[in-house]
Amino acid sequence: MSEGADIEALASGKGHGDENFPVASALIAPALRPVVMAFYRVARLGDDIADHPGLNADQKLGRLDAIEASLKGEASGAPVAPAVALRRILADRGITDRHVLDLLVAFRRDAVKTRYASWDELMDYCRYSAAPVGRFMLDAHGESPATWPASDALCAALQVINHLQDCGKDYRDLDRVYVPLDVLADAGLDVGVLGEARGRPALLRVIRDLAGRAAALLAAARPLDAGVRDLRLGLEIGVIHALAASLARRLATRDPLSGNVHHAKVEVLGLVLAGAAGTLGARLWARPGRRVIS
């Protein structure tokens, strides 16, 4: 088996339908879905490598380097096919590879770093683990870089919400803790509480606080769905925002260690409709000439 095929074999099998938030849903224009899916396949593979239980840090870093080499057309050995496919589609569409390369920075951190000292340190991680996804989507749709700050806030919120939903699983399975250590310490806690069957009251207060910070990021991102030019992208953003806001509210009242915070399918449908309707209303209100993104 070639090096490229060996790397691809490390994929978890998780697909875009398994993610907590929509990836290339039917709302995205059909012409752009192959672009989005090519980006997703590389991101999914990089994430799977960073989380792989059978690889040590050096092995993970070496494989992530091989993905980057294939993205840049610099592979000395057998190339990684999804990265080559993405390189070609980005070149054909005139889209920068900056965003996927930024994602690889985050995956390298995941390979070697298991704790985050503060909220600011976590936000710096989100700058590489989350923001590039939104920026790529905006670039793929030809949107202005002026939309990036709101997108960055949305993507950081999604990342924090994912971390809070999975805080117990991440600790048990990966010994990885995204809950800032200083926040835990201020509550008189250490990371071991994340391995317990039920969240202690002090931990639930920590989760509620961090969910509130995610809600504040969502508020900062609120103008984005009406601020992008592409209607279908705006609807996708509105739906994602509605799903995230609902999860942030749940995390303020539920225990992710002992219960399921995720939405049931019927709840997802209602939030999809509400999110799309809210976006349509916001876009109708934003008359031509009104600045939604500043």
C-alpha positions as CSV (number, residue, x, y, z in Angstrom):
1,M,0.0,0.0,0.0
2,S,1.4,3.4,-0.9
3,E,1.9,6.2,1.6
4,G,-1.1,8.1,0.3
5,A,-3.4,5.1,0.4
6,D,-2.0,4.3,3.9
7,I,-3.0,7.8,5.1
8,E,-6.5,7.6,3.5
9,A,-7.0,4.2,5.3
10,L,-6.8,6.1,8.6
11,A,-10.2,7.8,7.9
12,S,-12.8,7.0,10.6
13,G,-15.6,6.5,8.1
14,K,-17.5,9.5,9.5
15,G,-19.2,11.4,6.8
16,H,-20.7,14.9,6.4
17,G,-24.1,13.6,7.6
18,D,-22.6,12.7,11.0
19,E,-21.5,16.2,11.8
20,N,-23.3,18.3,14.5
21,F,-24.0,21.1,12.0
22,P,-24.9,21.0,8.3
23,V,-22.2,20.4,5.7
24,A,-23.0,21.1,2.1
25,S,-26.7,20.8,2.7
26,A,-29.3,21.0,-0.1
27,L,-29.4,24.8,0.5
28,I,-25.9,25.2,-1.0
29,A,-25.9,25.8,-4.8
30,P,-25.4,22.5,-6.6
31,A,-22.4,23.9,-8.6
32,L,-20.6,24.6,-5.3
33,R,-21.3,21.4,-3.5
34,P,-18.4,19.5,-5.1
35,V,-16.1,22.3,-3.9
36,V,-17.4,22.2,-0.4
37,M,-17.3,18.4,-0.3
38,A,-13.7,18.3,-1.5
39,F,-12.7,20.7,1.3
40,Y,-14.7,18.6,3.8
41,R,-13.0,15.4,2.8
42,V,-9.5,16.8,3.5
43,A,-10.7,18.4,6.7
44,R,-12.3,15.1,7.8
45,L,-9.2,13.1,7.1
46,G,-7.0,15.6,8.9
47,D,-9.3,15.5,11.9
48,D,-9.4,11.7,11.9
49,I,-5.6,11.6,11.9
50,A,-5.3,14.0,14.7
51,D,-7.7,12.0,16.8
52,H,-6.5,8.5,15.8
53,P,-5.8,6.4,18.9
54,G,-3.3,4.1,17.2
55,L,-0.9,6.9,16.2
56,N,1.6,8.7,18.4
57,A,2.2,12.5,18.0
58,D,5.1,12.2,15.6
59,Q,3.2,9.8,13.4
60,K,0.2,12.1,13.3
61,L,2.4,15.1,12.4
62,G,4.1,13.2,9.7
63,R,0.8,12.3,8.1
64,L,-0.5,15.8,8.4
65,D,2.7,17.0,6.7
66,A,2.0,14.6,3.9
67,I,-1.4,16.0,3.4
68,E,0.0,19.5,3.2
69,A,2.7,18.4,0.7
70,S,-0.1,17.0,-1.5
71,L,-2.1,20.2,-1.2
72,K,0.9,22.2,-2.3
73,G,1.9,19.8,-5.0
74,E,5.2,19.0,-3.2
75,A,4.6,15.4,-2.2
76,S,7.9,13.4,-2.5
77,G,6.1,10.1,-2.1
78,A,2.7,8.8,-3.1
79,P,0.3,11.8,-2.9
80,V,-2.8,11.8,-0.7
81,A,-5.7,11.6,-3.2
82,P,-8.3,13.8,-1.4
83,A,-5.7,16.6,-1.0
84,V,-4.7,16.4,-4.7
85,A,-8.4,16.5,-5.7
86,L,-8.8,19.6,-3.5
87,R,-5.7,21.3,-4.9
88,R,-7.0,20.9,-8.4
89,I,-10.5,22.1,-7.6
90,L,-9.2,25.1,-5.8
91,A,-6.9,26.0,-8.7
92,D,-9.8,25.6,-11.2
93,R,-12.0,27.9,-9.1
94,G,-9.3,30.4,-8.2
95,I,-9.8,29.8,-4.5
96,T,-6.9,30.2,-2.1
97,D,-5.5,27.2,-0.2
98,R,-4.9,29.4,2.8
99,H,-8.0,28.2,4.7
100,V,-7.3,24.5,4.4
101,L,-3.6,25.1,5.4
102,D,-4.8,27.0,8.5
103,L,-7.0,24.0,9.4
104,L,-3.9,21.8,9.3
105,V,-2.4,24.1,12.0
106,A,-5.3,23.2,14.3
107,F,-4.9,19.5,13.5
108,R,-1.2,19.7,14.4
109,R,-2.1,21.3,17.7
110,D,-4.6,18.5,18.4
111,A,-1.8,16.0,17.8
112,V,0.4,17.4,20.5
113,K,-1.8,19.6,22.8
114,T,-4.4,18.3,25.2
115,R,-5.1,21.3,27.4
116,Y,-6.0,25.0,27.0
117,A,-5.1,27.4,29.8
118,S,-7.6,30.1,29.1
119,W,-10.5,31.3,27.0
120,D,-8.1,33.5,25.0
121,E,-6.0,30.4,24.2
122,L,-9.1,28.5,23.2
123,M,-10.1,31.3,20.9
124,D,-6.7,31.3,19.3
125,Y,-7.2,27.6,18.6
126,C,-10.6,28.4,17.1
127,R,-8.9,30.8,14.8
128,Y,-7.3,27.8,13.1
129,S,-9.8,25.0,13.8
130,A,-13.1,26.8,13.0
131,A,-12.7,30.2,11.3
132,P,-11.0,28.8,8.2
133,V,-14.2,26.7,7.4
134,G,-16.4,29.8,7.4
135,R,-13.8,31.8,5.5
136,F,-13.5,29.1,2.9
137,M,-17.3,29.0,2.4
138,L,-17.4,32.8,2.0
139,D,-14.5,32.7,-0.5
140,A,-16.1,29.9,-2.5
141,H,-19.3,32.0,-2.8
142,G,-17.3,35.1,-3.8
143,E,-18.3,37.0,-0.7
144,S,-16.4,40.0,0.6
145,P,-13.7,39.6,3.3
146,A,-15.7,42.2,5.3
147,T,-18.0,39.2,6.2
148,W,-15.1,37.4,7.9
149,P,-15.4,38.8,11.5
150,A,-19.0,37.8,11.8
151,S,-18.2,34.4,10.3
152,D,-15.3,33.9,12.7
153,A,-17.6,34.6,15.6
154,L,-20.2,32.1,14.3
155,C,-17.5,29.4,13.7
156,A,-15.9,29.9,17.1
157,A,-19.3,29.6,18.7
158,L,-20.0,26.3,16.9
159,Q,-16.6,25.0,18.0
160,V,-17.2,25.8,21.6
161,I,-20.6,24.3,21.5
162,N,-19.2,21.1,20.0
163,H,-16.5,21.0,22.8
164,L,-19.1,21.4,25.5
165,Q,-21.4,18.7,24.1
166,D,-18.4,16.3,23.9
167,C,-16.4,17.4,26.9
168,G,-16.8,14.0,28.7
169,K,-16.1,12.0,25.6
170,D,-13.1,14.0,24.6
171,Y,-11.6,13.6,28.0
172,R,-12.3,9.8,28.3
173,D,-11.4,8.9,24.7
174,L,-8.6,11.3,23.9
175,D,-7.5,12.8,27.2
176,R,-8.2,16.1,25.5
177,V,-9.8,19.0,27.4
178,Y,-11.0,22.2,25.7
179,V,-12.7,23.6,28.8
180,P,-10.2,26.3,29.9
181,L,-8.1,25.2,32.9
182,D,-8.4,28.6,34.6
183,V,-12.2,28.5,34.4
184,L,-12.1,25.0,36.0
185,A,-9.6,26.2,38.6
186,D,-11.7,29.2,39.5
187,A,-14.6,26.8,40.2
188,G,-12.4,24.6,42.4
189,L,-12.3,21.8,39.8
190,D,-9.7,19.8,38.0
191,V,-10.0,18.0,34.6
192,G,-10.8,14.7,36.3
193,V,-14.4,15.8,36.9
194,L,-15.0,15.5,33.1
195,G,-14.6,11.7,33.5
196,E,-17.5,11.4,36.0
197,A,-20.9,9.9,35.1
198,R,-22.7,13.1,36.1
199,G,-21.6,16.7,36.1
200,R,-21.0,18.2,39.5
201,P,-23.0,21.4,40.2
202,A,-19.8,23.4,39.9
203,L,-19.0,21.9,36.6
204,L,-22.5,22.6,35.3
205,R,-22.0,26.2,36.3
206,V,-18.8,26.3,34.3
207,I,-20.5,24.8,31.3
208,R,-23.4,27.3,31.6
209,D,-20.8,30.1,31.7
210,L,-19.1,28.9,28.6
211,A,-22.4,28.3,26.8
212,G,-23.1,32.0,27.6
213,R,-19.9,33.0,26.0
214,A,-20.8,31.0,22.9
215,A,-24.2,32.7,22.9
216,A,-22.4,36.1,22.9
217,L,-20.4,35.0,19.9
218,L,-23.6,34.0,18.1
219,A,-25.0,37.4,18.8
220,A,-21.9,39.0,17.2
221,A,-22.5,36.7,14.2
222,R,-26.2,37.5,13.9
223,P,-25.9,40.0,10.9
224,L,-24.0,37.4,8.7
225,D,-27.0,35.6,7.2
226,A,-28.5,38.8,5.9
227,G,-25.1,40.3,5.1
228,V,-23.9,37.8,2.5
229,R,-25.0,38.4,-1.1
230,D,-25.8,34.7,-1.9
231,L,-29.3,33.9,-0.7
232,R,-28.7,30.2,-0.5
233,L,-25.6,30.7,1.6
234,G,-27.5,33.1,3.8
235,L,-30.2,30.5,4.4
236,E,-27.6,27.9,5.3
237,I,-26.0,30.3,7.8
238,G,-29.4,31.2,9.3
239,V,-30.2,27.5,9.8
240,I,-26.8,26.8,11.4
241,H,-27.3,29.9,13.6
242,A,-30.7,28.6,14.8
243,L,-29.3,25.2,15.6
244,A,-26.4,26.6,17.5
245,A,-28.5,29.0,19.5
246,S,-30.8,26.2,20.5
247,L,-27.8,24.0,21.6
248,A,-26.3,26.9,23.6
249,R,-29.6,27.3,25.5
250,R,-29.6,23.6,26.2
251,L,-26.1,23.6,27.5
252,A,-27.1,26.3,30.0
253,T,-29.6,23.9,31.6
254,R,-28.5,20.3,30.8
255,D,-25.7,18.0,31.8
256,P,-23.6,16.8,28.8
257,L,-21.9,14.1,30.9
258,S,-25.1,12.3,31.8
259,G,-27.6,13.2,29.0
260,N,-27.9,13.9,25.4
261,V,-27.8,17.6,24.4
262,H,-28.2,16.9,20.7
263,H,-31.4,17.6,18.8
264,A,-33.9,14.9,17.8
265,K,-34.8,14.9,14.0
266,V,-38.1,16.5,14.5
267,E,-36.5,19.3,16.5
268,V,-34.0,19.8,13.7
269,L,-36.7,20.2,11.2
270,G,-38.4,22.9,13.3
271,L,-35.2,24.8,13.8
272,V,-34.3,24.5,10.1
273,L,-37.7,26.1,9.1
274,A,-37.3,28.8,11.8
275,G,-33.8,29.6,10.9
276,A,-34.6,29.9,7.2
277,A,-37.7,32.0,7.9
278,G,-35.7,34.3,10.2
279,T,-33.1,34.8,7.5
280,L,-35.6,35.6,4.8
281,G,-37.2,38.2,7.1
282,A,-33.8,39.7,7.9
283,R,-32.9,39.9,4.2
284,L,-36.2,41.5,3.3
285,W,-35.8,44.1,6.1
286,A,-32.2,44.8,5.0
287,R,-33.2,47.1,2.1
288,P,-30.7,47.8,-0.7
289,G,-28.1,50.1,0.5
290,R,-28.5,49.3,4.1
291,R,-25.2,48.0,5.6
292,V,-25.7,44.8,7.4
293,I,-22.0,43.9,7.8
294,S,-19.8,46.8,8.9
